[in-house]
């Protein structure tokens, strides 16, 4: 045994596998102005998971800047986050789908997966899956946005075969969405939705909106499933982590490719 400053340090040979544990790494690609999604993630990811964020430069929230982000800064950000060798990478933007369609979003996610060697996750597909999981045929939607953005969100949801029975936006530019407090989101939902949701589920959109922090209040007020963009994406990440953990814990013989 060796001693330093009164602490006993066992020789390396005495360590066992129990002393080590797997740390899972999640990469997150977000538009550079986004100040909420990263916080929601590091507050909610499991204890054995670390978060590694790369920002996709977007000088403002105009459509031109969104296009520039997709064309010039998304793949370089993926390459950078890939250097930490993540197991999962989230494409934390809805711009590709809302501006260019779900095929573009899928293509970017596939490219991100190729560049990073990680399992890619799409925010848009995560939300679609969460809405499907509610088995809702009609959904009420609340956003921080104005009519133009709301129309794009409505079109995206209805392309999945789910009717949007109500759409309420705060009329804010995307640059202002992060400034809205959870209490203000709750008050706005109550003022527009009323005491009963006119649908099978309630969806609160935007990655840069404190909707997850408003959930505890909203769940008391409403008895329908509530989906938020960041919560849906986190659920997708946790499902993927569960699969990776099961694969890691499988016996070596089960993981070994079959031979002929």
Secondary structure, DSSP 4 states (H G I P E B T S, - for coil): -EEETTEEE--GGG--GGG----EEEEEEEETT--SHHHHHHHHS-TTEEEEEEEE--SSSSHHHHHHIIIIIHHHHHHHHHTT--SEEEEE-SHHHHHH-HHHHHHHHHHHHHHHSSEEEEHHHHHHHHHHHTT-SEEEEEESS-HHHHHHHHHHHHTTT-EEEEEEE----GGGGGGS-HHHHHHHHHHHHTTS-SSSEEEE--SSSTHHHHHHHHHHH--SEEEEHHHHHHHHHHHHHHHHHHHHHS-HHHHSPP--
